[in-house]
Amino acid sequence: MSETLAKTEAVVKKGKALGADEVVARTTFGRYRQTRFSNNEVDITVAWNDYVTDVALSWQKRFVVTQIHDFQNVDETIKRLYQLAKTSKENPMYGGVANGKFHYNRSKADRSIENLNQTEYVLEAIEAARKEAGPDLNAGGIMFSKLEDVYLVSSEGPIGEDCRSAVELSIRAFSQREASGHGVECSSTIKGFDPLRAGQKAGELARMAKNPKTGVEGRYDIIFDPLFTGALLAMWGSMTSAFQVMIQLSVFVNKLGQKVTSDIVTMRDVPASYSMANRVFDDEGVPVKENVLIDKGVLKTYLHNTSTAKIFKTETTGNAGIVYPGPWNLELDAGDMSKDEMLRDVKRGLYLTNTWYTRFQNYATGDFSTIPRDGMFLIEDGEVTQSWKDVRISDNALKMLNNIVGISKERQHVHWWAEADPPSLSPYVLMRDVQITRPK
Amino acid sequence: MDKDIADFALSYAQSKKVDYAEIRAHTEKQEGLAMKNGVLDAYFVSVDHGFCVRVLADGGIGFASTNKWTKEEARAIVDMAHKFAKMAKRKEKITFTEEKSVKVNWKAEEKKKISDVPSETRIETMAEIDKDLTSHGINVPSRMLQMGSNLTDKYFINTEGSAISSYVPRINVFAYITVVENGKPEQTYKQFGYSGGWEALDHWKLKEQMISETKVLQRVIKEAKAVKPGKMDLVCGSEVAGIAAHESCGHPMEADRILGREMSQAGRSFIYPDGPFWLGTRIGSEVVTVVDDPTIKSSYGYYEYDDEGIKARRRYLYKKGVINEFLHNRETAAKLKTRSNGSSRAINYDREAIVRMANTFVEPGDFTEEEIFEDVKEGLYMKSFTEWNIDDKRFNQRYVGREAYWIENGELKHPVARPIIETTTKVFWTAVDAVSKKVEYTAGTCGKSDPMQGVPAYMGGPLVRLREVFVK
């Protein structure tokens, strides 16, 4: 047993010795590095080291959580936590944490990620964008790497170590003041990580986006770029959390077993080794697995931890969140179309490449709007004919899910900021009849 | 907090060839609870304390942080930040403005100490709110209530001789509720925030506000009618005026956005060098003055000195309808050849301080509330909003009314179902012809940067009347 795992176990033993029913402790030693750039230059390089142990403790269905930093004041903190549990309020719906011994897959994390010279990758991506967008390029973005050693011990049996790595380069390229494109390159390992790809994509879209015209309101068929699809998957995927369902911040309330989208849609949550969200166990120590959320259009499951699973009379899906469950890495199954075939299928529509600021009027009904940004293009008779600006999607999340008519064979692992988050494996998506509005 | 370690880190940074270095140490004592449909899901406590170093060397900036309080770790993060700064290889060297060094201790007033409030009281307070929500005759099938407090001690020192210690306690409540009537749901989200102590509860009047909100939602479901789309007069309540002030004045006036430093995430601004809008350009009518002021005592965005040690003050962003003053930190101010106005904020020791708003609001005007309405023949009163968003240059925005009423001959008539104003910054502020006297504030968490930093903020205003704008 490693020293850190032993210290983590000691936290659990202290809680049990005081009289706690269950204790789960998870220590993360995280090394995070980020280079931020704009105007084609590096603005700042940042490193943060974090030594933290998350502790969850239950006593007679009272559930309390805390954090211990760098194993400081462990005795005092656990004692206080236990006292807090005793003065807390019973949660009659509390269903406990996972029980049993589990076997975990071996982590395939890449430890070399910690010491990359990020500046070099950034400058390469900028140059790749410049080749596409031209000499007036103005690019900004981030490169980020994460290396986490994770040690988990539960009084209910689970015990294990994990290493989680991720690397990401996100670049937004401007060819003109209002002509931009965004590219991302995301991976769990440096092998195959290609910043040029992100730079080229951003630069190409920025070039295509030159001289945009103000868009026109109406209903359009839309081709969503994988980055935009990533934001949509994040929206739909988060609504499959049993927690969101219970507080009605979801369009999927009471829809298990029902058709929620067209037959061609199969959506999964898969914290696979390629993903930036790679992991071998969840926050209770349950081995993570692939969960099919929507199977050929039918909603199959919500995402659960042990406690929400008991409320819904089912099994945990390995998606704890010690308090609330959520998705790790969403996948939309590949379809049978190419991007070109999608284009040919559109008589008058739009190709939208990125979005931000998605906000709901009502999560239960699904009414919302979101603002496309970066390249947005008018398609006429199967060809991109204009670059657009200043439009908004103002529609309904459930209706849009039902209007998916095409999915590409090609998929990309994407993550961007707080929008395409959690990460996903996203294809191009063709959707019918989406409402576009604009300011007056 | 071990200030000796922080002092050691600064001396060690000074021993290197740096143009500037600072250490910022935080202790964040957090406590919170989440109550779902009357059941306490979890209670959270934590003490997080760590420190960061920011170094300016060779025209580049390096930043590193840790929560391990040892000299060895201090040396390691200083070395790392120094190395990062030199690695930047910038053609255009970054500089900071020259500012006076400051030695000061300051703290926010805390009449009823939060640390004296036991967990039982906090839980009981929220349980009572939940009980009130479910026992006044309106069907509220879903309630998510959260209460949190954060006691922040900071210690800031830099190579120019500044040394600032501060303490700010903050408390907040979030509520998501769903009202169902005749099978139809309406939802709302409310946030309350305060810098100070448990006396916040006396100010907020949570029970009255939450029950009132459920009545509004029920009335919307039962009585609200759609508005006939077209141009009309629009009276914005303080909540709507506040979000517009925040989104279409505060954000575009952040100098880091103006200079492109946030271009890939939060975006840029419709204001930029050599563009159609700059300092001195008219953006609104004569009656529009929007300010940002961190110095309002007890406000959620309250502070006396920013995270670069600069004294805070009121900033006049749009003054009498004209673009007047940007929000600056030392980096942006140096670039635009002015002085920092104390707008640099970070949410914790492990995040870079960047240009942020604090409390952004429309300044009061001369009109009584009666006068604002009495001159409207036909129009709409949008008291509060639900869905909203704005593009990343902060020009194309949309606000959807949550509580709204039809106005006829100066009188409020029936509720209106989700009226929408989707317009531009210029159209919005130019259409304002009257502003009332009394400012009210709403608490919010302003998101920006990567990794995301959500900072406490107020947004607010009086009643603001717009003439002949398109509402649908």
Interface residues (C-beta under 8 A of the other chain):
Chain A: Q34 R36 S38 N39 E41 V42 D43 I44 T45 V46 A47 W48 N49 D50 Y51 V52 A56 R62 F63 V64 V65 T66 Q67 H69 D70 N73 T77 R80 L81 L84 A85 T87 S88 K89 E90 N91 P92 M93 N117 T119 L123 N138 G140 G141 I142 F144 S170 I171 R172 F174 R177 E178 H182 F243 M246 I247 Q248 L249 V323 Y324 W356 Y357 T358 R359 F360 Q361 N362 Y363 A364 T365 D367 F368 S369 T370 I371 R373 D390 R392 S394 W417 A418 T437 R438 P439 K440
Chain B: A34 K36 N37 V39 L40 D41 A42 Y43 F44 V45 S46 V47 D48 H49 G50 C52 G60 I61 G62 F63 A64 S65 T66 N67 K68 W69 E73 I77 M80 A81 F84 A85 M87 A88 K89 R90 K91 E92 I94 P118 S119 E120 I123 A127 P141 S142 R143 M144 Y176 T178 P185 E186 Q187 L259 G260 R261 E262 M263 S264 Q265 G267 Y272 G275 D350 E352 T386 E387 W388 N389 I390 D391 D392 K393 F395 N396 Q397 R398 V400 R418 E422 T423 T424 V427 G447 D450 P451 M452 F470
